[in-house]
Amino acid sequence: MANLDKYEAVIGLEIHAQLATQSKLFCGDATSFGAAPNTHVSPITLGHPGTLPKTNATAVAYAIKMGLACNCAIEKNNYFARKNYFYPDLPKGYQISQHTTPICVGGKVPIQLNGKEIEVILNRIHLEEDAGKSIHDLSPTDTFIDLNRAGTPLIEIVTEPCIHSAEEAFLYVSEVRKIVRWLDICDGNMEEGSLRCDANISVRLKGATQLGTRVEVKNLNSIRNIKKAIEYEIERLIDMVENGETIIQQTRSFNADNDTTFSIRDKEDANDYRYFPDPDLAPFHLTDDYINEIKASLPLLPNALKIEWKSKYGLSDYDVDQMGENKQEADFYTLWTTQTTHYKAAINWILGPIREYLNESNSSYAQLIPLLPHLTSLLDLVETNQLSFSVASSKVLKGIIANPQNPLEFATTNNLLQSNSAEEITNWVDQVLIANPEKVAEYKKGKKGLIGLFVGEVKKLSKGQADPKITTQLLEQKLSQ
């Protein structure tokens, strides 16, 4: 077992995020996932002689959005370079990337760990095209190549070696995925490969300043796997140092079946990619006006939105953390707050029955926006005790979504309105007490927790119409006699 207390892990991450453009970085081929192999290709994707690439302006704008969201400086003078290497799924024999002028320089991404904010420092964010995909598990003897992905625009988000635990890495990648989704520039779907991560890991004695020999774990395709791979590598490297073994710089892969890594190849200190400016792509210059226009279009980011909501609506940390995970959900809540002052109740509805309904029906918040006036009326009926939350969420909500109408009319027609008539509720209470003499006797002997059972029975008998507050008061009065 590795002696973790003596050592410090030093981790740098490279996240590749496929940009959600309709077409590829340098041609009009589609980028949609799931098409038949080698159908989203053209002479430009395949690198045929005489073809000329053209830069996708939307991809450039998306990269700038991410840079601004991560507090980067935006490089105004940009060019693309050819990164030369051979691989079967790289049809041109080179990858078009950025080398000396990444479009975004520096930056930071704050994360929360054990109630403390930690800033993950970025080195750069640059634009490049994706390679194709090699498929090794369809044949025992052959590798299949699918070039649909080749040329898809990527941003590569590179940190400094400033992360010191698998937990920090887990939180950082989670935050980056949330940001790209929030900006709507990448779907963050790691299972489909639209977000991938490489982890560079080394260990050193605590207090040491020189970095240890690093290993790189490639193509981690889930946040869980990133955490597991780093945990495994930290222990493996510490064990090697403790045993006097020499750590070799190498590239490794992760085996998700047993949460271990394995060596793919040893790696030199630096690969000779023979970068040079791509002669077929003109450099591009970004003006201040263009950058400021993109900055003005950015939505309020989750951390800023949470601060605003806590101040404006008096929400708890839990509420804002839950609501800050999904941009569509946050937008829906923000819109709802323009129609109701029941801010906390609206959060409870979104986190509870509305989420449940959307998951069950595979619907979206966009489909509920036209119903906001009815949902606001439904919220008012519950908050003024005309409807119980249980009946409103289980019956009225689905009813007014299936057939849009005023919730008061629906509840009245279906005899669902809550009764606050003491006389009517007394009748239900008496019936429940008469039907449960043994429980009444137990309550009177001191088993006060049974009050919940009696309230539940009244609720059942009244079909949810009995006001629970009045019900509880009447039950306590009668049971104390």
C-alpha positions as CSV (number, residue, x, y, z in Angstrom):
1,M,0.0,0.0,0.0
2,A,1.4,3.4,-1.0
3,N,2.6,5.8,1.7
4,L,0.4,8.7,0.5
5,D,1.2,11.0,3.4
6,K,4.9,11.4,2.4
7,Y,4.2,12.3,-1.2
8,E,2.4,15.0,-3.2
9,A,0.8,14.2,-6.6
10,V,1.2,16.8,-9.4
11,I,-1.4,16.5,-12.1
12,G,-2.0,18.4,-15.3
13,L,-5.1,17.8,-17.5
14,E,-5.8,18.2,-21.1
15,I,-9.5,18.2,-22.0
16,H,-10.6,17.9,-25.6
17,A,-14.1,19.3,-26.2
18,Q,-15.8,18.9,-29.5
19,L,-17.5,22.1,-30.5
20,A,-21.2,21.9,-31.3
21,T,-21.0,23.4,-34.7
22,Q,-23.1,22.0,-37.6
23,S,-20.1,21.5,-39.8
24,K,-16.4,20.7,-39.5
25,L,-13.6,23.1,-38.7
26,F,-12.4,23.5,-42.3
27,C,-15.2,22.2,-44.5
28,G,-18.9,21.8,-44.7
29,D,-19.1,18.1,-43.8
30,A,-21.6,17.4,-41.0
31,T,-20.5,16.8,-37.5
32,S,-23.6,14.9,-36.2
33,F,-22.9,11.8,-34.1
34,G,-24.1,8.3,-35.1
35,A,-24.1,8.4,-38.9
36,A,-23.0,5.3,-40.9
37,P,-19.2,5.1,-41.0
38,N,-17.3,7.2,-43.5
39,T,-20.4,9.1,-44.7
40,H,-19.5,12.5,-43.3
41,V,-16.4,12.9,-45.4
42,S,-15.4,14.9,-48.5
43,P,-12.2,15.5,-50.4
44,I,-11.2,18.2,-47.8
45,T,-11.7,15.9,-44.9
46,L,-9.7,13.3,-46.7
47,G,-6.9,15.7,-47.5
48,H,-7.0,15.2,-51.3
49,P,-4.4,17.2,-53.3
50,G,-5.7,20.5,-54.5
51,T,-8.4,21.0,-51.9
52,L,-8.5,24.2,-49.9
53,P,-9.8,24.3,-46.3
54,K,-11.8,27.3,-45.0
55,T,-12.0,28.2,-41.3
56,N,-15.4,27.8,-39.5
57,A,-16.2,31.2,-37.9
58,T,-18.6,29.7,-35.4
59,A,-15.9,27.4,-34.0
60,V,-13.7,30.5,-33.5
61,A,-16.5,32.3,-31.7
62,Y,-17.1,29.2,-29.5
63,A,-13.4,29.0,-28.5
64,I,-13.5,32.7,-27.6
65,K,-16.6,32.1,-25.4
66,M,-14.9,29.4,-23.5
67,G,-11.8,31.6,-23.1
68,L,-13.8,34.5,-21.7
69,A,-15.7,32.2,-19.4
70,C,-12.4,30.9,-18.0
71,N,-10.8,34.3,-17.5
72,C,-8.3,33.8,-20.3
73,A,-6.6,36.5,-22.4
74,I,-7.8,36.3,-26.0
75,E,-5.0,36.2,-28.6
76,K,-5.9,38.7,-31.4
77,N,-3.4,37.4,-34.0
78,N,-3.9,33.8,-34.8
79,Y,-2.8,31.2,-37.3
80,F,-3.1,27.4,-37.7
81,A,-0.2,25.1,-37.9
82,R,0.3,21.6,-39.3
83,K,1.1,19.0,-36.6
84,N,2.8,16.2,-38.5
85,Y,2.5,12.6,-37.5
86,F,1.3,9.4,-39.0
87,Y,-1.7,7.5,-37.7
88,P,-4.2,5.4,-39.7
89,D,-7.2,7.6,-38.7
90,L,-5.4,10.8,-39.7
91,P,-6.0,10.9,-43.4
92,K,-3.9,14.0,-44.3
93,G,-0.8,12.7,-42.4
94,Y,-1.0,15.8,-40.2
95,Q,-3.5,17.5,-37.8
96,I,-4.3,21.2,-38.2
97,S,-3.9,22.8,-34.7
98,Q,-2.5,25.9,-33.1
99,H,1.0,26.0,-31.8
100,T,2.7,29.2,-30.9
101,T,-0.5,31.3,-30.8
102,P,-3.3,29.5,-28.9
103,I,-6.5,31.6,-29.2
104,C,-6.9,31.7,-25.4
105,V,-3.9,32.2,-23.0
106,G,-3.8,31.7,-19.3
107,G,-7.0,31.7,-17.3
108,K,-8.4,29.8,-14.3
109,V,-11.4,27.7,-13.3
110,P,-12.5,27.9,-9.7
111,I,-13.7,24.7,-7.9
112,Q,-15.1,24.0,-4.5
113,L,-13.5,21.4,-2.3
114,N,-14.6,20.8,1.3
115,G,-16.0,24.3,1.5
116,K,-12.9,25.9,0.2
117,E,-12.4,27.5,-3.2
118,I,-9.4,26.3,-5.3
119,E,-8.4,27.9,-8.6
120,V,-7.2,25.5,-11.3
121,I,-4.8,27.5,-13.4
122,L,-5.0,27.1,-17.2
123,N,-2.0,27.3,-19.5
124,R,-4.0,27.7,-22.7
125,I,-7.1,26.9,-24.8
126,H,-6.4,26.3,-28.5
127,L,-8.4,25.2,-31.5
128,E,-7.7,22.1,-33.6
129,E,-9.4,19.5,-35.7
130,D,-10.2,16.0,-34.4
131,A,-8.8,12.8,-35.9
132,G,-10.9,9.9,-37.1
133,K,-11.6,6.9,-35.0
134,S,-9.8,3.5,-35.0
135,I,-12.1,0.6,-34.0
136,H,-10.3,-2.4,-32.7
137,D,-13.1,-4.6,-31.4
138,L,-15.0,-5.5,-34.5
139,S,-12.5,-8.0,-35.9
140,P,-9.9,-10.2,-34.3
141,T,-7.4,-9.5,-37.1
142,D,-8.2,-6.0,-38.5
143,T,-8.6,-2.4,-37.3
144,F,-11.5,-0.5,-38.9
145,I,-11.3,3.2,-39.6
146,D,-14.2,5.6,-39.4
147,L,-13.3,9.1,-40.6
148,N,-16.7,10.8,-39.8
149,R,-15.1,12.5,-36.8
150,A,-12.0,13.6,-38.7
151,G,-12.0,17.4,-39.0
152,T,-14.6,18.0,-36.2
153,P,-13.6,21.2,-34.4
154,L,-12.1,20.8,-30.9
155,I,-10.9,23.1,-28.2
156,E,-8.1,21.7,-26.1
157,I,-8.1,23.1,-22.6
158,V,-4.7,22.6,-20.9
159,T,-4.1,23.2,-17.2
160,E,-0.8,24.0,-15.6
161,P,0.5,21.1,-13.4
162,C,-1.4,22.5,-10.4
163,I,-3.9,19.8,-9.4
164,H,-2.9,17.6,-6.5
165,S,-5.5,14.9,-6.0
166,A,-8.0,12.8,-8.0
167,E,-10.8,14.6,-6.2
168,E,-9.6,18.0,-7.5
169,A,-9.3,16.6,-11.0
170,F,-12.9,15.1,-10.7
171,L,-14.3,18.5,-9.6
172,Y,-12.4,20.4,-12.3
173,V,-13.5,18.2,-15.2
174,S,-17.1,18.3,-13.8
175,E,-16.9,22.1,-13.7
176,V,-15.5,22.4,-17.3
177,R,-18.2,20.1,-18.6
178,K,-20.8,22.3,-16.8
179,I,-19.3,25.4,-18.4
180,V,-19.3,24.1,-22.0
181,R,-22.9,22.9,-21.6
182,W,-23.9,26.2,-20.0
183,L,-22.4,28.1,-23.0
184,D,-24.0,25.6,-25.4
185,I,-20.7,25.1,-27.2
186,C,-20.4,21.4,-26.5
187,D,-22.8,18.7,-25.3
188,G,-20.2,17.3,-22.9
189,N,-21.2,13.8,-23.7
190,M,-18.2,11.7,-22.7
191,E,-19.8,8.4,-23.7
192,E,-20.0,9.6,-27.3
193,G,-16.5,11.1,-27.2
194,S,-17.4,14.8,-27.4
195,L,-15.5,15.4,-24.2
196,R,-12.3,13.5,-23.6
197,C,-9.5,13.9,-21.1
198,D,-5.8,13.1,-20.9
199,A,-4.1,13.2,-17.5
200,N,-0.4,13.8,-16.9
201,I,0.5,12.5,-13.4
202,S,3.7,12.6,-11.4
203,V,4.6,12.3,-7.7
204,R,7.2,13.9,-5.5
205,L,8.1,14.2,-1.8
206,K,6.1,16.8,0.0
207,G,8.1,20.0,0.1
208,A,10.0,19.2,-3.0
209,T,9.9,21.7,-5.9
210,Q,11.2,19.6,-8.8
211,L,8.6,17.7,-10.7
212,G,8.8,13.9,-10.9
213,T,8.8,11.9,-14.1
214,R,5.3,11.9,-15.4
215,V,3.1,9.4,-17.1
216,E,0.2,10.3,-19.3
217,V,-3.1,8.4,-19.2
218,K,-4.9,8.9,-22.5
219,N,-8.5,9.2,-23.7
220,L,-10.4,8.9,-20.4
221,N,-14.0,9.0,-21.4
222,S,-15.9,9.4,-18.1
223,I,-15.4,11.6,-15.0
224,R,-15.5,8.5,-12.9
225,N,-12.7,6.9,-15.0
226,I,-10.6,10.1,-14.7
227,K,-10.8,9.9,-10.9
228,K,-10.1,6.1,-10.8
229,A,-7.2,6.3,-13.2
230,I,-5.5,9.1,-11.3
231,E,-6.1,7.3,-7.9
232,Y,-4.5,4.2,-9.3
233,E,-1.6,6.0,-10.9
234,I,-0.7,8.0,-7.8
235,E,-0.5,4.7,-5.7
236,R,1.4,2.9,-8.4
237,L,4.0,5.7,-8.8
238,I,4.5,6.1,-5.1
239,D,4.9,2.3,-4.7
240,M,7.6,2.4,-7.4
241,V,9.5,5.3,-5.7
242,E,9.3,3.5,-2.3
243,N,10.6,0.3,-3.9
244,G,13.5,2.1,-5.5
245,E,12.2,1.5,-9.1
246,T,12.8,4.0,-11.9
247,I,9.7,5.6,-13.3
248,I,9.8,5.7,-17.1
249,Q,7.9,8.5,-19.0
250,Q,5.2,6.6,-20.9
251,T,1.7,6.8,-22.3
252,R,-0.9,4.6,-20.6
253,S,-4.5,3.6,-21.0
254,F,-7.2,2.8,-18.5
255,N,-8.9,-0.5,-18.0
256,A,-12.4,0.3,-16.8
257,D,-13.1,-3.4,-16.0
258,N,-10.7,-3.5,-13.1
259,D,-9.9,0.3,-12.5
260,T,-6.2,-0.1,-13.5
261,T,-3.9,1.4,-16.1
262,F,-1.6,-0.3,-18.5
263,S,1.3,0.9,-20.6
264,I,0.8,1.6,-24.3
265,R,4.2,2.9,-25.2
266,D,7.3,4.6,-23.7
267,K,7.4,8.3,-24.5
268,E,10.3,10.7,-25.3
269,D,10.7,14.0,-23.6
270,A,9.2,15.8,-26.6
271,N,7.6,14.6,-29.8
272,D,9.0,16.1,-33.0
273,Y,5.8,17.1,-34.7
274,R,7.6,19.5,-37.1
275,Y,5.0,22.2,-36.7
276,F,4.9,24.9,-39.4
277,P,2.2,27.4,-40.4
278,D,-0.5,25.8,-42.6
279,P,0.1,27.4,-46.1
280,D,-3.5,26.8,-47.1
281,L,-5.1,28.8,-44.2
282,A,-4.7,32.5,-43.9
283,P,-3.9,33.9,-40.4
284,F,-7.0,35.5,-38.8
285,H,-7.1,38.7,-36.7
286,L,-9.7,39.3,-33.9
287,T,-10.7,42.9,-33.3
288,D,-11.6,44.3,-29.9
289,D,-15.1,45.0,-31.1
290,Y,-15.6,41.4,-32.1
291,I,-14.3,40.0,-28.8
292,N,-16.5,42.5,-26.9
293,E,-19.5,41.5,-28.9
294,I,-19.0,37.9,-27.9
295,K,-18.4,38.9,-24.3
296,A,-21.7,40.8,-24.2
297,S,-23.5,37.7,-25.5
298,L,-22.3,35.5,-22.7
299,P,-24.9,34.3,-20.2
300,L,-24.4,34.8,-16.5
301,L,-22.2,31.9,-15.5
302,P,-23.3,29.5,-12.7
303,N,-21.2,30.9,-9.9
304,A,-22.3,34.5,-10.6
305,L,-25.9,33.4,-11.0
306,K,-25.8,31.6,-7.6
307,I,-24.6,34.7,-5.9
308,E,-27.4,36.7,-7.5
309,W,-30.1,34.2,-6.6
310,K,-29.0,34.0,-3.0
311,S,-29.1,37.8,-2.7
312,K,-32.2,38.4,-4.7
313,Y,-34.4,35.5,-3.7
314,G,-32.9,34.4,-0.3
315,L,-32.2,30.9,-1.5
316,S,-30.0,28.4,0.4
317,D,-26.6,27.1,-0.8
318,Y,-28.3,23.7,-1.5
319,D,-31.0,25.3,-3.7
320,V,-28.6,27.3,-5.8
321,D,-26.1,24.4,-6.2
322,Q,-28.9,22.2,-7.5
323,M,-30.3,24.8,-9.8
324,G,-26.9,25.8,-11.1
325,E,-26.2,22.5,-12.8
326,N,-28.6,22.9,-15.8
327,K,-28.8,26.0,-18.0
328,Q,-32.3,25.2,-19.3
329,E,-33.5,24.6,-15.8
330,A,-31.9,27.9,-14.6
331,D,-33.4,29.8,-17.5
332,F,-36.8,28.4,-16.7
333,Y,-36.6,29.3,-13.0
334,T,-35.4,32.9,-13.9
335,L,-38.4,33.3,-16.2
336,W,-40.8,31.9,-13.6
337,T,-39.5,34.4,-11.0
338,T,-40.9,37.2,-13.3
339,Q,-44.4,35.8,-12.7
340,T,-44.3,34.7,-9.0
341,T,-42.9,35.8,-5.7
342,H,-43.0,32.3,-4.3
343,Y,-39.3,31.9,-5.1
344,K,-38.5,29.0,-2.7
345,A,-41.7,27.1,-3.6
346,A,-40.9,27.4,-7.3
347,I,-37.5,25.9,-6.6
348,N,-39.1,23.0,-4.8
349,W,-41.5,22.4,-7.7
350,I,-38.6,22.4,-10.2
351,L,-36.4,20.1,-8.2
352,G,-39.3,17.8,-7.4
353,P,-42.4,17.1,-9.5
354,I,-41.4,19.1,-12.6
355,R,-38.0,17.3,-12.9
356,E,-39.8,14.0,-12.3
357,Y,-42.4,14.8,-15.0
358,L,-39.8,15.8,-17.6
359,N,-37.7,12.7,-16.9
360,E,-40.7,10.4,-17.2
361,S,-42.1,12.0,-20.3
362,N,-38.7,12.7,-21.9
363,S,-39.8,16.4,-22.3
364,S,-37.9,19.6,-22.1
365,Y,-38.3,22.9,-20.2
366,A,-38.9,24.6,-23.5
367,Q,-42.2,22.7,-23.7
368,L,-43.3,24.0,-20.3
369,I,-42.6,27.7,-20.9
370,P,-46.1,28.4,-22.6
371,L,-47.7,26.8,-19.5
372,L,-46.0,29.1,-17.0
373,P,-49.2,31.2,-16.3
374,H,-51.0,28.0,-15.4
375,L,-48.0,26.7,-13.3
376,T,-48.0,30.1,-11.5
377,S,-51.7,29.7,-10.7
378,L,-51.1,26.2,-9.5
379,L,-48.3,27.4,-7.2
380,D,-50.7,30.1,-5.8
381,L,-53.4,27.5,-5.1
382,V,-50.9,25.4,-3.1
383,E,-49.4,28.3,-1.2
384,T,-52.9,29.6,-0.2
385,N,-53.9,26.1,1.0
386,Q,-56.6,25.6,-1.6
387,L,-54.8,22.6,-2.9
388,S,-52.5,20.2,-1.1
389,F,-49.0,19.8,-2.6
390,S,-49.5,16.1,-2.9
391,V,-52.7,16.4,-5.0
392,A,-51.3,19.4,-7.0
393,S,-48.1,17.5,-7.9
394,S,-49.6,14.1,-8.6
395,K,-52.8,15.0,-10.3
396,V,-53.3,18.6,-11.3
397,L,-49.8,19.1,-12.8
398,K,-50.1,16.3,-15.2
399,G,-53.7,17.2,-16.0
400,I,-53.0,20.8,-17.0
401,I,-49.9,19.8,-19.0
402,A,-51.9,17.1,-20.9
403,N,-54.8,19.6,-21.5
404,P,-53.7,23.2,-20.8
405,Q,-56.3,24.9,-18.7
406,N,-56.7,26.9,-15.5
407,P,-55.7,24.7,-12.6
408,L,-58.5,26.0,-10.4
409,E,-61.1,24.9,-13.0
410,F,-59.4,21.5,-13.3
411,A,-59.3,21.0,-9.6
412,T,-62.9,22.1,-9.2
413,T,-64.1,19.9,-12.0
414,N,-62.3,16.9,-10.5
415,N,-63.3,17.7,-6.9
416,L,-59.7,18.1,-5.8
417,L,-59.8,21.4,-3.9
418,Q,-58.6,21.2,-0.3
419,S,-61.2,21.5,2.4
420,N,-60.6,23.8,5.4
421,S,-64.0,23.2,6.8
422,A,-63.6,22.2,10.4
423,E,-67.0,20.4,10.3
424,E,-66.1,18.3,7.2
425,I,-62.6,17.5,8.5
426,T,-64.0,16.6,11.9
427,N,-66.2,14.0,10.2
428,W,-63.2,12.4,8.5
429,V,-61.2,12.5,11.7
430,D,-63.9,10.8,13.7
431,Q,-64.2,8.1,11.1
432,V,-60.4,7.4,11.3
433,L,-60.3,7.3,15.1
434,I,-63.3,5.0,15.3
435,A,-61.7,2.7,12.7
436,N,-58.4,2.5,14.7
437,P,-59.1,2.0,18.4
438,E,-55.9,0.1,19.1
439,K,-53.8,2.9,17.6
440,V,-55.8,5.5,19.6
441,A,-55.0,3.6,22.8
442,E,-51.3,3.4,22.0
443,Y,-51.2,7.1,21.3
444,K,-52.8,7.9,24.6
445,K,-50.2,5.7,26.3
446,G,-47.5,8.0,25.0
447,K,-46.8,6.8,21.4
448,K,-47.2,10.4,20.0
449,G,-45.5,9.5,16.8
450,L,-48.7,7.9,15.6
451,I,-50.1,11.3,14.9
452,G,-48.5,11.0,11.4
453,L,-50.4,7.7,10.8
454,F,-53.7,9.4,11.7
455,V,-53.0,12.4,9.4
456,G,-52.2,10.0,6.6
457,E,-55.4,8.0,7.1
458,V,-57.5,11.2,7.1
459,K,-55.7,12.3,3.9
460,K,-56.5,8.9,2.3
461,L,-60.1,9.0,3.4
462,S,-60.6,12.6,2.1
463,K,-58.7,11.8,-1.1
464,G,-56.2,14.6,-0.2
465,Q,-58.9,17.2,0.4
466,A,-58.4,17.6,4.1
467,D,-56.1,20.5,5.1
468,P,-53.2,18.8,6.9
469,K,-52.7,21.7,9.4
470,I,-56.4,21.7,10.5
471,T,-56.4,17.9,10.5
472,T,-53.4,17.8,12.8
473,Q,-55.0,20.3,15.2
474,L,-58.3,18.4,15.4
475,L,-56.6,15.1,15.9
476,E,-54.5,16.4,18.7
477,Q,-57.6,17.9,20.4
478,K,-59.6,14.7,20.1
479,L,-56.8,12.4,21.2
480,S,-56.1,14.5,24.3
481,Q,-59.6,14.1,25.5
